Amino acid sequence: MNIKMNKVDQRRQFLKDKAYSLYKKISSVFNLTSVDLMNNFLFFIFGYMIYSLISNQISNSSFITAHILSWDSYVYMCGVSLFLNGMDPYDYIVLRDCLPDNWNFYFNMPASVIYLYLPFAKLTNFQWLFIINSINFFLLITLFVKLIKKFDFKKYVIPTILIYLFFILNTFDGAITVAIYSGNMGLPIALIGLIFLIDYVEEKNNRFLYFILIAALLKPIYICFTAAILLKERNIKKFIIKLTYILTGVIGLYGLLYIIDPINFNGFINNTSYLTNSIDLGFGFISITKEFMDFFRIHYENLSILTFVGSVACIIHIFMIYFLTKNFKITSLEKTIMISLATMLFFPRIKVYDALFVIPIISYLPFYFYLTFNSKLSSIKSKISDNIYLIQERIHLMVVILIIYPLFIYNRWEPYHFTFIIIFSLYLFIYSIKVKNEILHKE
């Protein structure tokens, strides 16, 4: 009888210890105040709000029913089909007749995209979509495995990974779902770009440079990935040399496309001109420029003005980041985080599928900041003040708010405020690196 009572007491004590440990852990993570009970209370209130908002979005969402799976893939399929049948894929009217329900889409990619998809021309729609989505999921899994191996999650690996995946699914208001569902070729390009960037930063290989060349041949805007070279090399001379090689290669390949097929090349140029004046600005510095001018009622003749101003802002910003950070002492993981965020902001026009280049990075930042400034295992924690209101000890909560705040506001397709999530994430990260350098590398 005594043995049974002892076992019961031991279990009871074990559960009490576990509950108390969880109670303290929640308070240390959700550390808004210096009172453990208050932190736990606020955490559960916050958790309930998030649960209610997500449940409401799921129950009221009509996105899946309102859109055809991989709708952008149909543009590629129709482009290839029209090309093989001797018709003009760049003819807006002809393309509409091919698309389901006469969608109002343009084929605004170079002929290289047609050549890329030619091997799939004889496939049925189901086979085509199966292959495209299989490739996308393979790349997603490959990237996540690669990142999780590099991320320092310390203890509680499984719960931490689950929370990390939750952040990924909710960054930019669930943009990853839209990106996967769209079937746009920008999704695999963004994923491959981040995979190659990691190896490039760690100096394992230079595949990232060749990737830029190929990606820019499929969509000219991907030349913006060259911003990563500037931040990685930390040497303007080396950057200019590599940029010159890449630009020469891209111009040469586009020249070859013109020689091979001048008619379709001209069609591509004409449709690109349409895209420049399209109201679909995505997010990035162009959309911020538009919001700024509209707010202050500044008149502009056409959307090309916004493209010019937004592009200039991108160039100024990337060089500002370069000069701000070129003397920082950082790890390869920290360099990857910084380069990924800053490079994305070099894109004047960002679409949700492009954002996969930064979504896995932004989703990791709460863990990075917590492990850097709050973890007992951190080399910095013991060297900073015990002041409970230090901003460094709250940065992880700031990034959590950045990730989930779109849930609290109105729905808007690719809103310009997504740009601010990237901007604030980048500058919070730069601030943390600056603090870390000052603490660890004092003279």
C-alpha positions as CSV (number, residue, x, y, z in Angstrom):
1,M,0.0,0.0,0.0
2,N,2.8,2.4,0.9
3,I,4.6,1.6,-2.4
4,K,1.4,2.5,-4.4
5,M,1.0,5.7,-2.4
6,N,4.6,6.7,-3.0
7,K,4.2,6.1,-6.8
8,V,1.1,8.3,-6.7
9,D,2.9,11.0,-4.8
10,Q,5.8,10.8,-7.2
11,R,3.5,11.2,-10.2
12,R,1.7,14.1,-8.6
13,Q,5.0,15.8,-7.8
14,F,6.3,15.1,-11.4
15,L,3.2,16.7,-12.9
16,K,3.5,19.7,-10.5
17,D,7.1,20.1,-11.5
18,K,6.2,19.9,-15.2
19,A,3.4,22.4,-14.8
20,Y,5.6,24.8,-12.9
21,S,8.3,24.4,-15.5
22,L,5.9,25.2,-18.3
23,Y,4.5,28.1,-16.3
24,K,8.0,29.6,-15.9
25,K,8.9,28.9,-19.5
26,I,5.8,30.7,-20.8
27,S,6.6,33.7,-18.6
28,S,10.2,33.8,-19.8
29,V,9.1,33.7,-23.5
30,F,6.1,35.9,-23.3
31,N,7.9,38.4,-21.0
32,L,5.8,41.5,-21.3
33,T,6.0,42.1,-17.6
34,S,8.1,41.1,-14.6
35,V,5.2,39.1,-13.1
36,D,5.0,35.4,-14.1
37,L,1.2,35.1,-13.5
38,M,0.5,38.2,-15.6
39,N,2.7,36.9,-18.4
40,N,0.8,33.6,-18.4
41,F,-2.6,35.3,-18.3
42,L,-1.7,37.6,-21.2
43,F,-0.2,34.6,-23.2
44,F,-3.4,32.6,-23.0
45,I,-5.6,35.7,-23.9
46,F,-3.3,36.3,-26.9
47,G,-3.4,32.6,-27.9
48,Y,-7.2,32.6,-27.7
49,M,-7.4,35.7,-29.9
50,I,-5.0,34.1,-32.5
51,Y,-7.0,30.8,-32.4
52,S,-10.3,32.7,-32.9
53,L,-8.9,34.8,-35.8
54,I,-7.5,31.8,-37.7
55,S,-10.6,29.8,-37.1
56,N,-12.7,32.6,-38.5
57,Q,-10.5,33.0,-41.5
58,I,-10.6,29.3,-42.3
59,S,-14.4,29.1,-41.9
60,N,-15.1,32.2,-44.0
61,S,-12.3,31.8,-46.6
62,S,-13.5,31.3,-50.2
63,F,-10.0,31.4,-51.7
64,I,-9.8,27.7,-52.6
65,T,-13.3,27.6,-54.1
66,A,-12.8,30.9,-55.9
67,H,-9.5,29.9,-57.6
68,I,-8.4,27.1,-59.9
69,L,-5.4,25.1,-58.7
70,S,-2.2,26.4,-60.3
71,W,-3.9,29.1,-62.3
72,D,-0.7,30.7,-63.5
73,S,0.4,27.3,-64.9
74,Y,-2.4,27.5,-67.4
75,V,-0.8,30.6,-68.9
76,Y,2.4,28.6,-69.5
77,M,0.5,25.7,-70.9
78,C,-1.5,27.9,-73.2
79,G,1.7,29.7,-74.3
80,V,3.4,26.5,-75.2
81,S,0.2,25.2,-77.0
82,L,-0.2,28.3,-79.0
83,F,3.5,28.4,-80.0
84,L,3.3,24.7,-81.2
85,N,0.2,25.5,-83.2
86,G,1.9,28.4,-85.0
87,M,-0.1,31.0,-83.1
88,D,1.1,34.1,-81.2
89,P,1.2,33.4,-77.4
90,Y,1.8,37.1,-76.8
91,D,-1.5,38.0,-78.5
92,Y,-3.8,38.9,-75.7
93,I,-7.0,37.9,-77.5
94,V,-5.7,34.6,-78.7
95,L,-4.4,33.7,-75.2
96,R,-7.7,34.6,-73.5
97,D,-9.5,32.1,-75.9
98,C,-7.2,29.4,-74.7
99,L,-7.4,30.1,-70.9
100,P,-10.3,28.8,-68.7
101,D,-13.2,31.2,-68.6
102,N,-11.3,33.6,-70.8
103,W,-9.1,34.9,-68.0
104,N,-7.7,38.4,-68.3
105,F,-4.0,37.4,-68.4
106,Y,-1.1,38.3,-70.5
107,F,1.9,36.1,-71.5
108,N,4.6,38.5,-70.4
109,M,7.6,36.0,-70.1
110,P,10.4,35.7,-72.6
111,A,10.3,32.9,-75.2
112,S,12.8,31.0,-73.0
113,V,9.9,30.1,-70.7
114,I,8.1,28.5,-73.7
115,Y,11.3,26.5,-74.5
116,L,11.5,25.5,-70.8
117,Y,8.0,24.0,-70.8
118,L,8.2,22.5,-74.3
119,P,9.1,19.0,-73.0
120,F,5.7,18.9,-71.1
121,A,3.7,19.9,-74.1
122,K,2.1,16.5,-74.7
123,L,1.0,16.0,-71.1
124,T,-2.5,16.3,-69.9
125,N,-3.5,19.2,-67.6
126,F,-3.5,16.8,-64.6
127,Q,0.0,15.4,-65.5
128,W,1.3,18.9,-65.9
129,L,0.0,20.2,-62.6
130,F,1.1,17.0,-60.8
131,I,4.7,17.5,-62.0
132,I,4.8,21.2,-61.2
133,N,3.3,20.8,-57.7
134,S,5.6,17.8,-57.0
135,I,8.6,19.9,-57.8
136,N,7.4,22.7,-55.6
137,F,6.8,20.4,-52.6
138,F,10.1,18.7,-53.1
139,L,11.9,22.1,-53.1
140,L,9.9,23.2,-50.0
141,I,10.9,20.1,-48.1
142,T,14.5,20.3,-49.2
143,L,14.7,24.0,-48.1
144,F,13.1,23.4,-44.7
145,V,15.4,20.4,-44.0
146,K,18.4,22.5,-45.0
147,L,17.3,25.5,-42.8
148,I,16.3,23.5,-39.8
149,K,19.7,21.8,-39.7
150,K,21.3,25.2,-39.6
151,F,18.9,26.9,-37.2
152,D,20.0,26.6,-33.5
153,F,16.8,25.4,-31.8
154,K,18.6,24.1,-28.7
155,K,16.1,22.2,-26.6
156,Y,12.4,21.4,-27.3
157,V,13.1,20.7,-31.0
158,I,9.8,19.2,-32.0
159,P,7.5,21.9,-30.4
160,T,9.9,24.6,-31.7
161,I,9.7,23.2,-35.3
162,L,5.9,23.1,-35.0
163,I,5.8,26.7,-33.9
164,Y,8.2,27.6,-36.7
165,L,6.0,26.0,-39.3
166,F,3.0,27.8,-37.8
167,F,4.9,31.1,-38.3
168,I,5.7,30.1,-41.9
169,L,2.0,29.4,-42.7
170,N,1.0,32.8,-41.3
171,T,3.8,35.1,-42.4
172,F,2.3,37.7,-44.9
173,D,-1.2,36.5,-44.0
174,G,-0.6,32.9,-45.3
175,A,1.2,34.0,-48.5
176,I,2.9,30.5,-48.8
177,T,-0.6,29.0,-49.4
178,V,-1.3,31.4,-52.2
179,A,2.1,31.0,-53.7
180,I,1.8,27.2,-53.8
181,Y,-1.8,27.3,-55.0
182,S,-0.9,29.8,-57.8
183,G,1.5,27.4,-59.6
184,N,3.7,30.4,-60.6
185,M,7.2,29.6,-61.7
186,G,8.4,32.3,-59.3
187,L,7.8,29.9,-56.4
188,P,10.5,27.3,-57.4
189,I,12.8,30.1,-58.4
190,A,12.6,31.7,-54.9
191,L,13.1,28.4,-53.2
192,I,16.1,27.4,-55.4
193,G,17.5,30.9,-54.9
194,L,17.4,30.6,-51.1
195,I,18.9,27.1,-51.2
196,F,21.8,28.3,-53.4
197,L,22.2,31.5,-51.4
198,I,22.9,29.5,-48.2
199,D,25.7,27.6,-50.0
200,Y,27.1,30.8,-51.6
201,V,27.3,32.6,-48.2
202,E,29.1,29.6,-46.8
203,E,31.4,29.6,-49.8
204,K,30.6,26.0,-50.7
205,N,30.0,26.8,-54.4
206,N,29.1,29.6,-56.8
207,R,25.9,28.0,-58.1
208,F,24.0,31.1,-56.9
209,L,25.7,33.2,-59.6
210,Y,24.7,30.8,-62.3
211,F,21.2,30.6,-60.8
212,I,20.9,34.4,-61.3
213,L,21.9,34.1,-64.9
214,I,19.3,31.4,-65.6
215,A,16.5,33.0,-63.5
216,A,17.0,36.4,-65.2
217,L,16.6,34.7,-68.5
218,L,13.1,33.4,-67.4
219,K,12.1,36.7,-65.8
220,P,14.2,39.9,-66.1
221,I,13.3,41.1,-62.6
222,Y,15.4,38.3,-61.1
223,I,18.5,40.2,-62.0
224,C,17.7,41.8,-58.6
225,F,19.2,38.8,-56.9
226,T,22.6,40.4,-57.7
227,A,22.1,42.5,-54.6
228,A,23.1,39.4,-52.6
229,I,26.6,39.5,-54.3
230,L,27.2,43.1,-53.0
231,L,26.3,42.2,-49.4
232,K,28.1,38.8,-49.4
233,E,31.4,40.0,-51.0
234,R,31.6,43.2,-48.9
235,N,33.8,44.6,-51.7
236,I,32.5,46.9,-54.3
237,K,35.2,46.0,-56.8
238,K,34.5,42.3,-56.6
239,F,30.8,43.0,-56.8
240,I,31.2,45.1,-60.0
241,I,33.3,42.4,-61.6
242,K,30.8,39.6,-60.9
243,L,27.8,41.9,-61.8
244,T,29.5,42.7,-65.1
245,Y,29.9,39.0,-66.0
246,I,26.3,38.3,-65.1
247,L,24.9,41.3,-67.0
248,T,27.0,40.5,-70.0
249,G,25.7,36.9,-69.9
250,V,22.1,38.0,-69.5
251,I,22.3,40.6,-72.3
252,G,24.0,38.1,-74.6
253,L,21.4,35.4,-74.0
254,Y,18.5,37.8,-74.6
255,G,20.3,38.9,-77.8
256,L,20.4,35.2,-78.8
257,L,16.7,34.9,-78.1
258,Y,16.1,37.9,-80.4
259,I,18.2,36.3,-83.2
260,I,16.4,33.0,-82.9
261,D,12.9,34.3,-82.7
262,P,12.5,38.1,-83.3
263,I,8.7,38.0,-83.5
264,N,8.1,36.5,-80.1
265,F,10.9,38.6,-78.7
266,N,9.0,41.8,-79.8
267,G,5.8,40.3,-78.3
268,F,7.6,39.8,-75.0
269,I,8.8,43.5,-75.1
270,N,5.3,44.8,-75.8
271,N,3.7,42.7,-73.0
272,T,6.4,43.8,-70.6
273,S,5.5,47.4,-71.4
274,Y,2.0,46.5,-70.4
275,L,3.2,45.0,-67.1
276,T,5.1,48.2,-66.3
277,N,1.8,50.1,-66.4
278,S,-0.2,47.4,-64.7
279,I,-2.1,48.3,-61.5
280,D,-1.0,44.9,-60.1
281,L,2.0,46.3,-58.2
282,G,2.4,43.6,-55.7
283,F,4.4,44.9,-52.7
284,G,7.8,46.5,-52.4
285,F,9.1,50.0,-52.9
286,I,6.9,50.7,-55.9
287,S,3.7,50.1,-54.0
288,I,5.1,52.2,-51.1
289,T,5.8,55.0,-53.5
290,K,2.2,54.8,-54.9
291,E,0.7,54.8,-51.4
292,F,3.0,57.8,-50.4
293,M,2.0,59.8,-53.5
294,D,-1.6,59.0,-53.2
295,F,-1.6,59.9,-49.5
296,F,0.0,63.3,-50.2
297,R,-2.0,63.7,-53.4
298,I,1.1,64.0,-55.5
299,H,0.1,63.8,-59.2
300,Y,2.0,61.4,-61.5
301,E,1.3,60.9,-65.2
302,N,1.5,57.1,-65.3
303,L,2.6,54.1,-63.4
304,S,6.0,54.1,-65.1
305,I,6.9,57.0,-62.8
306,L,6.2,54.8,-59.8
307,T,8.4,52.1,-61.3
308,F,11.3,54.6,-61.8
309,V,11.0,56.1,-58.3
310,G,10.6,52.8,-56.6
311,S,13.6,51.3,-58.4
312,V,15.8,54.3,-57.4
313,A,14.7,53.8,-53.8
314,C,15.7,50.1,-54.1
315,I,19.2,51.0,-55.3
316,I,19.7,53.7,-52.6
317,H,18.5,51.3,-49.9
318,I,20.7,48.4,-50.8
319,F,23.8,50.6,-50.8
320,M,22.7,52.0,-47.5
321,I,22.5,48.5,-46.0
322,Y,25.9,47.7,-47.5
323,F,27.6,50.7,-45.7
324,L,25.7,50.1,-42.5
325,T,26.7,46.5,-42.2
326,K,30.0,46.0,-44.0
327,N,32.1,46.1,-40.8
328,F,29.8,43.8,-38.8
329,K,31.3,40.5,-37.5
330,I,28.6,37.9,-38.1
331,T,28.2,34.2,-38.6
332,S,27.3,32.6,-41.9
333,L,23.7,32.1,-40.7
334,E,23.4,35.7,-39.7
335,K,24.8,36.8,-43.0
336,T,22.3,34.6,-44.8
337,I,19.4,36.2,-42.8
338,M,20.6,39.7,-43.5
339,I,21.3,39.1,-47.2
340,S,18.0,37.4,-47.8
341,L,15.9,40.2,-46.3
342,A,17.9,43.0,-47.9
343,T,18.0,41.3,-51.3
344,M,14.2,40.9,-51.3
345,L,13.8,44.6,-50.7
346,F,16.0,45.2,-53.8
347,F,13.0,43.9,-55.8
348,P,10.9,46.9,-56.7
349,R,7.9,44.7,-57.2
350,I,7.5,41.7,-55.0
351,K,4.9,39.0,-55.5
352,V,3.7,36.4,-53.0
353,Y,5.6,33.6,-54.7
354,D,8.8,35.7,-54.6
355,A,8.3,36.2,-50.9
356,L,9.2,32.5,-50.3
357,F,12.8,33.8,-50.5
358,V,12.3,35.5,-47.1
359,I,9.3,33.8,-45.4
360,P,11.4,30.9,-43.9
361,I,13.9,33.5,-42.7
362,I,11.4,35.9,-41.1
363,S,9.7,32.9,-39.4
364,Y,13.0,32.0,-37.7
365,L,13.7,35.5,-36.3
366,P,11.7,35.1,-33.1
367,F,13.8,32.1,-32.2
368,Y,17.0,33.8,-33.2
369,F,16.3,36.9,-31.1
370,Y,15.1,34.8,-28.1
371,L,18.2,32.5,-28.2
372,T,20.5,35.5,-28.6
373,F,19.2,37.8,-25.8
374,N,17.1,35.6,-23.5
375,S,18.4,32.1,-23.4
376,K,20.6,31.2,-20.4
377,L,22.9,29.4,-22.9
378,S,23.5,32.7,-24.8
379,S,27.0,34.2,-24.5
380,I,25.3,37.6,-24.5
381,K,22.6,37.1,-21.9
382,S,25.1,37.2,-19.0
383,K,26.7,40.4,-20.3
384,I,23.6,42.6,-20.6
385,S,21.8,44.5,-17.9
386,D,19.1,42.8,-15.9
387,N,16.7,45.7,-16.6
388,I,13.4,43.9,-17.3
389,Y,12.4,46.5,-19.9
390,L,15.4,46.2,-22.1
391,I,14.3,46.3,-25.7
392,Q,16.7,43.5,-26.7
393,E,14.8,41.0,-24.5
394,R,11.5,41.9,-26.3
395,I,12.6,41.8,-29.9
396,H,11.4,38.2,-30.3
397,L,7.9,39.4,-29.4
398,M,8.1,42.3,-31.8
399,V,8.8,39.9,-34.7
400,V,6.0,37.6,-33.6
401,I,3.7,40.6,-33.9
402,L,5.1,41.5,-37.3
403,I,4.4,37.9,-38.5
404,I,0.8,37.7,-37.3
405,Y,-0.5,41.3,-37.3
406,P,-2.1,40.9,-40.8
407,L,-4.6,38.6,-39.1
408,F,-5.9,41.6,-37.1
409,I,-6.5,43.9,-40.0
410,Y,-8.6,44.0,-43.2
411,N,-7.9,41.6,-46.0
412,R,-6.2,43.1,-49.0
413,W,-4.5,41.2,-51.8
414,E,-0.7,41.6,-51.5
415,P,-1.0,44.8,-49.4
416,Y,1.9,47.3,-49.3
417,H,2.2,46.9,-45.6
418,F,3.9,43.5,-46.2
419,T,6.9,45.5,-47.3
420,F,7.1,47.0,-43.8
421,I,7.2,43.5,-42.3
422,I,10.4,42.9,-44.3
423,I,11.8,46.3,-43.5
424,F,11.2,46.1,-39.8
425,S,12.5,42.6,-39.7
426,L,15.7,43.6,-41.4
427,Y,16.4,46.7,-39.2
428,L,15.5,44.8,-36.0
429,F,18.0,42.2,-37.1
430,I,20.7,44.8,-37.9
431,Y,20.1,46.4,-34.5
432,S,20.5,43.1,-32.8
433,I,23.8,42.4,-34.7
434,K,25.0,45.9,-33.8
435,V,24.3,45.3,-30.1
436,K,25.8,41.8,-30.3
437,N,29.0,43.2,-31.9
438,E,29.2,46.0,-29.2
439,I,28.9,43.4,-26.4
440,L,31.2,40.6,-27.7
441,H,33.8,42.7,-29.5
442,K,34.5,45.5,-27.1
443,E,38.1,46.7,-27.3
